Amino acid sequence: MASQDWLTKDFYSVLGVPKDATDDQIKKAYRKLARTYHPDKNPGDEAAESKFKDVGEAYAVLSDAEDRKQYDAIRAMGGGGARFSAGGSGGGGFDDVFSSMFGGGASTHRTGNAGGFEDILGGMFGGGAGPFGNAGGFGGFGRRTQKGADETAAASISLAQAVSGATVQVVNRGQRFNARIPAGVHDGQKIRLRGKGQPGANGGEPGDLIITVSVEKHPVFELSGKNIKITLPVSFAEAALGAHVDVPTISGETVRVKIPAGSSSGTTLRVRGRGVQGTGTPGDMLVTLKIVVPKKLSTDAKEAVEAFKAATGDADPRADLARMAKIS
């Protein structure tokens, strides 16, 4: 949800990325800055804590396609040198900007009647005030309650935390909040903290704090829903003849997996119940085979491969490739 202060915040500058940055560039920049300014690495450093909060807010907005679209539109509206004032007769004011955007006359926005300046702001920022409402703090009577705007933050967690669940701290408006991250959370998932956003108006309930979760990459495991993916290197002999191989699991234990004879790279084996535990049915571990060929062969090994090549000369691994590659 759009926030009123987006006009004054340059989230691209906060992350140090260009305005046409890709999602991967934004995520990479956020992770680097989040590690640098994380409160756990900078205890008692208020400047680092403030920077961490700014970086998290910027990532939460720019990583969400709809929020980024709204943010870019709002920034474009305010980035052309316009001088924003609620009234006055000079050109280039807030009234003139809205007039050009929505096709109305400037006098319409100055009347304070329905369809005017307050209604436009209410529509943009989740408000909603009628002729006698109070969307933007303008005087009037018959004021009604209005829920506060939602705010955004970001949290970076390890794969282990994503698998088992965790409680993390996020900083918003100088306050720390605890957020429970459920087991099996995926990268980019959003967690909502009720009532931790901006205060409501005229006794309305506060908005929510929406946290975008970023799961750090692991060198071996990858989370896919409740399943855990792993790529298992195997030798040519193990793939050709079959074997039993010990495979590490996310719990720290190992499980013995049977490699069927004649397996190829890319073959995926499923180990039931070795994924995310959590509630309900546990996930599985998906083991994808990757045949690893030695870079150097001894004389004996090379002779053995040559003998194998001669013995299997009639086998063509690309027999169907030409047929399948034809475009009809």
C-alpha positions as YAML, in Angstrom:
chain: A
units: angstrom
residues:
- id: 1
  name: MET
  ca: [0.00, 0.00, 0.00]
- id: 2
  name: ALA
  ca: [1.29, 3.44, -0.88]
- id: 3
  name: SER
  ca: [2.68, 5.58, 1.92]
- id: 4
  name: GLN
  ca: [2.42, 9.35, 2.09]
- id: 5
  name: ASP
  ca: [6.18, 9.81, 2.54]
- id: 6
  name: TRP
  ca: [7.16, 8.01, -0.67]
- id: 7
  name: LEU
  ca: [7.40, 11.41, -2.37]
- id: 8
  name: THR
  ca: [10.40, 12.29, -0.22]
- id: 9
  name: LYS
  ca: [12.22, 8.93, -0.17]
- id: 10
  name: ASP
  ca: [14.52, 7.72, -2.95]
- id: 11
  name: PHE
  ca: [14.53, 3.96, -2.40]
- id: 12
  name: TYR
  ca: [16.75, 3.37, -5.44]
- id: 13
  name: SER
  ca: [19.40, 5.64, -3.95]
- id: 14
  name: VAL
  ca: [19.10, 3.89, -0.57]
- id: 15
  name: LEU
  ca: [19.94, 0.54, -2.19]
- id: 16
  name: GLY
  ca: [22.46, 2.09, -4.58]
- id: 17
  name: VAL
  ca: [20.77, 0.73, -7.72]
- id: 18
  name: PRO
  ca: [19.52, 2.44, -10.89]
- id: 19
  name: LYS
  ca: [15.81, 3.05, -11.44]
- id: 20
  name: ASP
  ca: [15.71, 0.31, -14.10]
- id: 21
  name: ALA
  ca: [17.40, -2.24, -11.83]
- id: 22
  name: THR
  ca: [16.27, -5.85, -12.20]
- id: 23
  name: ASP
  ca: [14.75, -7.83, -9.34]
- id: 24
  name: ASP
  ca: [18.02, -9.74, -8.95]
- id: 25
  name: GLN
  ca: [20.05, -6.52, -8.74]
- id: 26
  name: ILE
  ca: [17.70, -5.16, -6.09]
- id: 27
  name: LYS
  ca: [17.84, -8.36, -4.06]
- id: 28
  name: LYS
  ca: [21.65, -8.57, -4.29]
- id: 29
  name: ALA
  ca: [22.05, -4.95, -3.18]
- id: 30
  name: TYR
  ca: [19.65, -5.43, -0.28]
- id: 31
  name: ARG
  ca: [21.37, -8.56, 1.01]
- id: 32
  name: LYS
  ca: [24.77, -6.87, 0.94]
- id: 33
  name: LEU
  ca: [23.55, -3.78, 2.78]
- id: 34
  name: ALA
  ca: [21.44, -5.77, 5.26]
- id: 35
  name: ARG
  ca: [24.49, -7.79, 6.28]
- id: 36
  name: THR
  ca: [26.55, -4.60, 6.64]
- id: 37
  name: TYR
  ca: [24.08, -2.65, 8.80]
- id: 38
  name: HIS
  ca: [22.37, -5.50, 10.68]
- id: 39
  name: PRO
  ca: [21.85, -4.50, 14.36]
- id: 40
  name: ASP
  ca: [23.47, -7.74, 15.53]
- id: 41
  name: LYS
  ca: [26.72, -6.66, 13.83]
- id: 42
  name: ASN
  ca: [26.41, -3.05, 15.02]
- id: 43
  name: PRO
  ca: [25.17, -3.21, 18.62]
- id: 44
  name: GLY
  ca: [24.31, 0.21, 20.00]
- id: 45
  name: ASP
  ca: [25.00, 1.95, 16.69]
- id: 46
  name: GLU
  ca: [21.89, 4.07, 16.09]
- id: 47
  name: ALA
  ca: [23.11, 5.28, 12.69]
- id: 48
  name: ALA
  ca: [23.57, 1.69, 11.48]
- id: 49
  name: GLU
  ca: [20.17, 0.75, 12.90]
- id: 50
  name: SER
  ca: [18.53, 3.64, 11.06]
- id: 51
  name: LYS
  ca: [20.31, 2.68, 7.84]
- id: 52
  name: PHE
  ca: [19.21, -0.95, 8.30]
- id: 53
  name: LYS
  ca: [15.62, 0.19, 8.65]
- id: 54
  name: ASP
  ca: [15.86, 2.38, 5.55]
- id: 55
  name: VAL
  ca: [17.39, -0.47, 3.53]
- id: 56
  name: GLY
  ca: [14.66, -2.85, 4.65]
- id: 57
  name: GLU
  ca: [11.90, -0.40, 3.79]
- id: 58
  name: ALA
  ca: [13.41, 0.25, 0.36]
- id: 59
  name: TYR
  ca: [13.69, -3.46, -0.43]
- id: 60
  name: ALA
  ca: [10.18, -4.23, 0.79]
- id: 61
  name: VAL
  ca: [8.75, -1.67, -1.66]
- id: 62
  name: LEU
  ca: [11.01, -2.30, -4.68]
- id: 63
  name: SER
  ca: [10.81, -6.10, -4.41]
- id: 64
  name: ASP
  ca: [7.02, -6.00, -4.75]
- id: 65
  name: ALA
  ca: [5.95, -5.41, -8.35]
- id: 66
  name: GLU
  ca: [2.72, -3.59, -7.47]
- id: 67
  name: ASP
  ca: [4.29, -1.45, -4.75]
- id: 68
  name: ARG
  ca: [7.19, -0.56, -7.05]
- id: 69
  name: LYS
  ca: [4.76, 0.47, -9.78]
- id: 70
  name: GLN
  ca: [2.86, 2.74, -7.37]
- id: 71
  name: TYR
  ca: [6.09, 4.15, -5.97]
- id: 72
  name: ASP
  ca: [7.47, 4.96, -9.43]
- id: 73
  name: ALA
  ca: [4.19, 6.66, -10.36]
- id: 74
  name: ILE
  ca: [4.13, 8.77, -7.21]
- id: 75
  name: ARG
  ca: [7.79, 9.74, -7.58]
- id: 76
  name: ALA
  ca: [7.25, 10.64, -11.23]
- id: 77
  name: MET
  ca: [4.37, 12.89, -10.20]
- id: 78
  name: GLY
  ca: [6.55, 14.74, -7.71]
- id: 79
  name: GLY
  ca: [9.88, 14.65, -9.54]
- id: 80
  name: GLY
  ca: [9.31, 17.26, -12.21]
- id: 81
  name: GLY
  ca: [10.08, 20.32, -10.14]
- id: 82
  name: ALA
  ca: [6.52, 20.87, -8.92]
- id: 83
  name: ARG
  ca: [6.12, 22.88, -5.74]
- id: 84
  name: PHE
  ca: [3.51, 21.25, -3.57]
- id: 85
  name: SER
  ca: [1.24, 23.59, -1.70]
- id: 86
  name: ALA
  ca: [-2.32, 22.96, -0.70]
- id: 87
  name: GLY
  ca: [-3.59, 26.17, -2.27]
- id: 88
  name: GLY
  ca: [-2.48, 29.55, -3.56]
- id: 89
  name: SER
  ca: [-2.74, 31.10, -6.96]
- id: 90
  name: GLY
  ca: [0.79, 30.33, -8.23]
- id: 91
  name: GLY
  ca: [1.30, 27.73, -10.97]
- id: 92
  name: GLY
  ca: [2.93, 24.37, -10.38]
- id: 93
  name: GLY
  ca: [1.13, 23.66, -7.09]
- id: 94
  name: PHE
  ca: [-0.35, 20.41, -5.84]
- id: 95
  name: ASP
  ca: [-3.72, 21.42, -7.28]
- id: 96
  name: ASP
  ca: [-2.23, 21.85, -10.75]
- id: 97
  name: VAL
  ca: [-0.46, 18.49, -10.60]
- id: 98
  name: PHE
  ca: [-3.66, 16.68, -9.71]
- id: 99
  name: SER
  ca: [-5.58, 18.74, -12.25]
- id: 100
  name: SER
  ca: [-3.28, 17.60, -15.04]
- id: 101
  name: MET
  ca: [-3.36, 13.98, -13.84]
- id: 102
  name: PHE
  ca: [-7.10, 13.61, -13.41]
- id: 103
  name: GLY
  ca: [-8.40, 16.15, -15.93]
- id: 104
  name: GLY
  ca: [-10.23, 18.35, -13.46]
- id: 105
  name: GLY
  ca: [-10.11, 22.11, -13.09]
- id: 106
  name: ALA
  ca: [-7.89, 23.62, -10.43]
- id: 107
  name: SER
  ca: [-10.88, 25.26, -8.78]
- id: 108
  name: THR
  ca: [-12.43, 21.83, -8.16]
- id: 109
  name: HIS
  ca: [-9.51, 20.80, -5.98]
- id: 110
  name: ARG
  ca: [-9.62, 23.98, -3.96]
- id: 111
  name: THR
  ca: [-13.27, 23.77, -2.97]
- id: 112
  name: GLY
  ca: [-12.89, 20.93, -0.47]
- id: 113
  name: ASN
  ca: [-16.05, 19.34, -1.88]
- id: 114
  name: ALA
  ca: [-16.56, 15.73, -2.97]
- id: 115
  name: GLY
  ca: [-14.18, 14.69, -5.71]
- id: 116
  name: GLY
  ca: [-11.63, 17.27, -4.59]
- id: 117
  name: PHE
  ca: [-8.14, 17.21, -3.13]
- id: 118
  name: GLU
  ca: [-9.06, 15.18, -0.02]
- id: 119
  name: ASP
  ca: [-10.80, 12.47, -2.04]
- id: 120
  name: ILE
  ca: [-7.83, 12.14, -4.38]
- id: 121
  name: LEU
  ca: [-5.42, 11.70, -1.49]
- id: 122
  name: GLY
  ca: [-7.83, 9.28, 0.14]
- id: 123
  name: GLY
  ca: [-7.94, 7.17, -3.00]
- id: 124
  name: MET
  ca: [-4.16, 7.17, -3.38]
- id: 125
  name: PHE
  ca: [-3.23, 6.35, 0.19]
- id: 126
  name: GLY
  ca: [-5.98, 4.02, 1.26]
- id: 127
  name: GLY
  ca: [-8.10, 6.66, 2.94]
- id: 128
  name: GLY
  ca: [-11.58, 7.47, 1.87]
- id: 129
  name: ALA
  ca: [-13.28, 10.65, 2.98]
- id: 130
  name: GLY
  ca: [-16.50, 12.16, 1.79]
- id: 131
  name: PRO
  ca: [-17.32, 15.86, 1.62]
- id: 132
  name: PHE
  ca: [-17.03, 16.17, 5.41]
- id: 133
  name: GLY
  ca: [-14.31, 13.54, 5.93]
- id: 134
  name: ASN
  ca: [-10.78, 14.01, 7.11]
- id: 135
  name: ALA
  ca: [-8.45, 12.31, 4.64]
- id: 136
  name: GLY
  ca: [-5.49, 14.64, 4.89]
- id: 137
  name: GLY
  ca: [-5.86, 16.63, 8.10]
- id: 138
  name: PHE
  ca: [-8.02, 19.41, 6.60]
- id: 139
  name: GLY
  ca: [-10.60, 21.00, 8.87]
- id: 140
  name: GLY
  ca: [-14.21, 19.96, 8.77]
- id: 141
  name: PHE
  ca: [-16.97, 18.39, 10.80]
- id: 142
  name: GLY
  ca: [-18.56, 14.95, 10.87]
- id: 143
  name: ARG
  ca: [-15.10, 13.35, 10.92]
- id: 144
  name: ARG
  ca: [-15.04, 9.58, 10.66]
- id: 145
  name: THR
  ca: [-12.48, 7.06, 11.78]
- id: 146
  name: GLN
  ca: [-9.83, 6.01, 9.30]
- id: 147
  name: LYS
  ca: [-7.44, 3.06, 9.49]
- id: 148
  name: GLY
  ca: [-3.75, 3.95, 9.42]
- id: 149
  name: ALA
  ca: [-1.66, 3.18, 6.36]
- id: 150
  name: ASP
  ca: [0.30, -0.04, 6.14]
- id: 151
  name: GLU
  ca: [4.08, 0.19, 6.34]
- id: 152
  name: THR
  ca: [6.78, -2.07, 4.97]
- id: 153
  name: ALA
  ca: [9.96, -3.65, 6.27]
- id: 154
  name: ALA
  ca: [12.26, -6.50, 5.29]
- id: 155
  name: ALA
  ca: [13.95, -9.37, 7.11]
- id: 156
  name: SER
  ca: [16.81, -11.56, 5.92]
- id: 157
  name: ILE
  ca: [16.98, -15.10, 7.36]
- id: 158
  name: SER
  ca: [19.15, -18.16, 6.85]
- id: 159
  name: LEU
  ca: [17.92, -21.32, 5.15]
- id: 160
  name: ALA
  ca: [17.99, -23.09, 8.52]
- id: 161
  name: GLN
  ca: [15.64, -20.46, 9.94]
- id: 162
  name: ALA
  ca: [13.38, -20.76, 6.90]
- id: 163
  name: VAL
  ca: [13.20, -24.53, 7.36]
- id: 164
  name: SER
  ca: [12.60, -24.60, 11.12]
- id: 165
  name: GLY
  ca: [10.88, -21.23, 11.57]
- id: 166
  name: ALA
  ca: [12.25, -18.38, 13.66]
- id: 167
  name: THR
  ca: [11.44, -15.20, 15.53]
- id: 168
  name: VAL
  ca: [13.24, -12.17, 14.10]
- id: 169
  name: GLN
  ca: [13.36, -8.51, 15.04]
- id: 170
  name: VAL
  ca: [12.47, -5.75, 12.61]
- id: 171
  name: VAL
  ca: [12.87, -2.02, 13.15]
- id: 172
  name: ASN
  ca: [10.13, 0.41, 12.13]
- id: 173
  name: ARG
  ca: [9.84, 4.08, 13.08]
- id: 174
  name: GLY
  ca: [12.54, 3.59, 15.70]
- id: 175
  name: GLN
  ca: [10.71, 0.69, 17.36]
- id: 176
  name: ARG
  ca: [11.68, -2.97, 17.43]
- id: 177
  name: PHE
  ca: [9.05, -5.61, 16.75]
- id: 178
  name: ASN
  ca: [9.26, -9.39, 17.01]
- id: 179
  name: ALA
  ca: [7.95, -11.26, 13.97]
- id: 180
  name: ARG
  ca: [7.30, -15.00, 13.92]
- id: 181
  name: ILE
  ca: [8.52, -16.54, 10.66]
- id: 182
  name: PRO
  ca: [6.74, -19.87, 10.01]
- id: 183
  name: ALA
  ca: [8.62, -23.00, 8.99]
- id: 184
  name: GLY
  ca: [8.78, -23.40, 5.21]
- id: 185
  name: VAL
  ca: [8.66, -19.69, 4.39]
- id: 186
  name: HIS
  ca: [9.86, -19.00, 0.86]
- id: 187
  name: ASP
  ca: [12.03, -16.21, -0.50]
- id: 188
  name: GLY
  ca: [9.94, -13.09, -1.11]
- id: 189
  name: GLN
  ca: [7.04, -14.18, 1.10]
- id: 190
  name: LYS
  ca: [5.30, -11.45, 3.10]
- id: 191
  name: ILE
  ca: [4.46, -11.63, 6.80]
- id: 192
  name: ARG
  ca: [1.85, -9.23, 8.23]
- id: 193
  name: LEU
  ca: [2.10, -7.78, 11.74]
- id: 194
  name: ARG
  ca: [-1.33, -6.49, 12.65]
- id: 195
  name: GLY
  ca: [-1.54, -3.01, 14.13]
- id: 196
  name: LYS
  ca: [2.17, -2.16, 13.78]
- id: 197
  name: GLY
  ca: [1.81, 0.33, 10.92]
- id: 198
  name: GLN
  ca: [0.89, 4.02, 10.96]
- id: 199
  name: PRO
  ca: [-1.61, 5.23, 13.59]
- id: 200
  name: GLY
  ca: [-5.22, 5.62, 12.53]
- id: 201
  name: ALA
  ca: [-7.03, 8.94, 12.27]
- id: 202
  name: ASN
  ca: [-9.88, 10.05, 14.54]
- id: 203
  name: GLY
  ca: [-9.68, 6.92, 16.66]
- id: 204
  name: GLY
  ca: [-9.27, 4.52, 13.73]
- id: 205
  name: GLU
  ca: [-7.23, 1.34, 14.15]
- id: 206
  name: PRO
  ca: [-3.56, 1.41, 13.15]
- id: 207
  name: GLY
  ca: [-2.31, -0.04, 9.89]
- id: 208
  name: ASP
  ca: [-0.20, -3.17, 9.58]
- id: 209
  name: LEU
  ca: [3.53, -3.74, 9.14]
- id: 210
  name: ILE
  ca: [4.17, -5.95, 6.11]
- id: 211
  name: ILE
  ca: [7.53, -7.73, 6.22]
- id: 212
  name: THR
  ca: [9.13, -9.12, 3.07]
- id: 213
  name: VAL
  ca: [11.26, -12.16, 3.90]
- id: 214
  name: SER
  ca: [14.53, -12.76, 2.07]
- id: 215
  name: VAL
  ca: [15.99, -16.28, 2.42]
- id: 216
  name: GLU
  ca: [19.77, -16.37, 2.07]
- id: 217
  name: LYS
  ca: [21.17, -18.84, -0.43]
- id: 218
  name: HIS
  ca: [22.77, -22.05, 0.86]
- id: 219
  name: PRO
  ca: [25.68, -23.70, -0.95]
- id: 220
  name: VAL
  ca: [24.03, -27.15, -0.90]
- id: 221
  name: PHE
  ca: [20.33, -26.99, -0.09]
- id: 222
  name: GLU
  ca: [17.48, -25.13, -1.75]
- id: 223
  name: LEU
  ca: [14.00, -24.68, -0.31]
- id: 224
  name: SER
  ca: [11.02, -25.41, -2.57]
- id: 225
  name: GLY
  ca: [7.82, -25.12, -0.58]
- id: 226
  name: LYS
  ca: [8.03, -27.90, 2.01]
- id: 227
  name: ASN
  ca: [10.57, -29.81, -0.07]
- id: 228
  name: ILE
  ca: [14.36, -29.55, 0.13]
- id: 229
  name: LYS
  ca: [16.37, -29.77, -3.10]
- id: 230
  name: ILE
  ca: [19.96, -30.98, -3.32]
- id: 231
  name: THR
  ca: [22.28, -31.75, -6.23]
- id: 232
  name: LEU
  ca: [24.26, -34.94, -5.62]
- id: 233
  name: PRO
  ca: [27.58, -35.47, -7.44]
- id: 234
  name: VAL
  ca: [28.07, -39.12, -8.48]
- id: 235
  name: SER
  ca: [30.80, -40.88, -10.41]
- id: 236
  name: PHE
  ca: [30.27, -42.42, -13.81]
- id: 237
  name: ALA
  ca: [30.68, -45.88, -12.31]
- id: 238
  name: GLU
  ca: [28.05, -45.20, -9.62]
- id: 239
  name: ALA
  ca: [25.59, -43.96, -12.23]
- id: 240
  name: ALA
  ca: [26.28, -46.77, -14.69]
- id: 241
  name: LEU
  ca: [26.44, -49.70, -12.26]
- id: 242
  name: GLY
  ca: [24.21, -48.38, -9.47]
- id: 243
  name: ALA
  ca: [25.26, -47.66, -5.89]
- id: 244
  name: HIS
  ca: [24.17, -46.74, -2.38]
- id: 245
  name: VAL
  ca: [25.36, -43.24, -1.39]
- id: 246
  name: ASP
  ca: [25.16, -41.31, 1.89]
- id: 247
  name: VAL
  ca: [23.45, -37.95, 1.38]
- id: 248
  name: PRO
  ca: [23.41, -35.09, 3.95]
- id: 249
  name: THR
  ca: [20.04, -33.79, 5.11]
- id: 250
  name: ILE
  ca: [18.94, -30.39, 6.37]
- id: 251
  name: SER
  ca: [18.71, -31.80, 9.92]
- id: 252
  name: GLY
  ca: [22.45, -32.58, 9.95]
- id: 253
  name: GLU
  ca: [22.01, -36.31, 9.63]
- id: 254
  name: THR
  ca: [22.73, -38.43, 6.56]
- id: 255
  name: VAL
  ca: [20.40, -40.73, 4.69]
- id: 256
  name: ARG
  ca: [21.43, -43.61, 2.45]
- id: 257
  name: VAL
  ca: [20.07, -43.26, -1.08]
- id: 258
  name: LYS
  ca: [20.00, -45.96, -3.74]
- id: 259
  name: ILE
  ca: [21.29, -44.84, -7.15]
- id: 260
  name: PRO
  ca: [19.63, -47.02, -9.81]
- id: 261
  name: ALA
  ca: [21.95, -48.59, -12.41]
- id: 262
  name: GLY
  ca: [21.91, -46.68, -15.69]
- id: 263
  name: SER
  ca: [21.07, -43.30, -14.11]
- id: 264
  name: SER
  ca: [21.84, -40.09, -16.02]
- id: 265
  name: SER
  ca: [22.61, -36.56, -14.91]
- id: 266
  name: GLY
  ca: [19.38, -34.77, -14.11]
- id: 267
  name: THR
  ca: [17.66, -37.83, -12.69]
- id: 268
  name: THR
  ca: [15.80, -36.81, -9.51]
- id: 269
  name: LEU
  ca: [15.23, -39.19, -6.63]
- id: 270
  name: ARG
  ca: [12.69, -38.51, -3.88]
- id: 271
  name: VAL
  ca: [13.46, -39.21, -0.22]
- id: 272
  name: ARG
  ca: [10.16, -39.14, 1.66]
- id: 273
  name: GLY
  ca: [9.79, -37.11, 4.84]
- id: 274
  name: ARG
  ca: [13.24, -35.49, 4.76]
- id: 275
  name: GLY
  ca: [12.08, -32.00, 3.89]
- id: 276
  name: VAL
  ca: [10.49, -29.32, 6.07]
- id: 277
  name: GLN
  ca: [8.77, -30.85, 9.08]
- id: 278
  name: GLY
  ca: [6.53, -28.06, 10.44]
- id: 279
  name: THR
  ca: [2.85, -28.89, 10.84]
- id: 280
  name: GLY
  ca: [1.00, -31.43, 8.75]
- id: 281
  name: THR
  ca: [2.68, -33.83, 6.35]
- id: 282
  name: PRO
  ca: [6.48, -33.37, 6.21]
- id: 283
  name: GLY
  ca: [8.06, -32.35, 2.92]
- id: 284
  name: ASP
  ca: [10.47, -34.52, 0.94]
- id: 285
  name: MET
  ca: [14.10, -34.22, -0.10]
- id: 286
  name: LEU
  ca: [14.58, -34.12, -3.88]
- id: 287
  name: VAL
  ca: [18.00, -35.48, -4.88]
- id: 288
  name: THR
  ca: [19.11, -34.57, -8.42]
- id: 289
  name: LEU
  ca: [22.06, -36.55, -9.78]
- id: 290
  name: LYS
  ca: [25.03, -34.90, -11.47]
- id: 291
  name: ILE
  ca: [27.63, -37.20, -13.03]
- id: 292
  name: VAL
  ca: [31.11, -35.88, -12.39]
- id: 293
  name: VAL
  ca: [33.86, -36.87, -14.81]
- id: 294
  name: PRO
  ca: [37.50, -36.76, -13.56]
- id: 295
  name: LYS
  ca: [39.55, -33.98, -15.16]
- id: 296
  name: LYS
  ca: [42.60, -36.23, -15.33]
- id: 297
  name: LEU
  ca: [42.75, -39.99, -15.88]
- id: 298
  name: SER
  ca: [45.55, -42.32, -15.00]
- id: 299
  name: THR
  ca: [46.90, -44.61, -17.71]
- id: 300
  name: ASP
  ca: [44.93, -47.57, -16.33]
- id: 301
  name: ALA
  ca: [41.75, -45.54, -16.04]
- id: 302
  name: LYS
  ca: [42.12, -44.23, -19.57]
- id: 303
  name: GLU
  ca: [42.62, -47.75, -20.93]
- id: 304
  name: ALA
  ca: [39.54, -48.90, -19.04]
- id: 305
  name: VAL
  ca: [37.47, -46.08, -20.55]
- id: 306
  name: GLU
  ca: [38.77, -46.91, -24.02]
- id: 307
  name: ALA
  ca: [37.77, -50.54, -23.47]
- id: 308
  name: PHE
  ca: [34.33, -49.42, -22.31]
- id: 309
  name: LYS
  ca: [33.98, -47.22, -25.36]
- id: 310
  name: ALA
  ca: [34.81, -50.13, -27.65]
- id: 311
  name: ALA
  ca: [32.40, -52.43, -25.83]
- id: 312
  name: THR
  ca: [29.49, -49.94, -26.09]
- id: 313
  name: GLY
  ca: [30.24, -48.57, -29.54]
- id: 314
  name: ASP
  ca: [26.78, -49.46, -30.83]
- id: 315
  name: ALA
  ca: [25.06, -47.33, -28.19]
- id: 316
  name: ASP
  ca: [24.25, -43.83, -29.44]
- id: 317
  name: PRO
  ca: [23.16, -41.42, -26.67]
- id: 318
  name: ARG
  ca: [22.01, -38.92, -29.32]
- id: 319
  name: ALA
  ca: [19.98, -41.34, -31.42]
- id: 320
  name: ASP
  ca: [16.72, -39.39, -31.06]
- id: 321
  name: LEU
  ca: [18.18, -35.90, -30.90]
- id: 322
  name: ALA
  ca: [18.08, -35.11, -34.64]
- id: 323
  name: ARG
  ca: [14.52, -36.43, -34.93]
- id: 324
  name: MET
  ca: [13.30, -34.47, -31.91]
- id: 325
  name: ALA
  ca: [15.08, -31.29, -33.07]
- id: 326
  name: LYS
  ca: [13.12, -31.09, -36.33]
- id: 327
  name: ILE
  ca: [10.67, -28.19, -36.52]
- id: 328
  name: SER
  ca: [7.57, -29.24, -38.43]
...
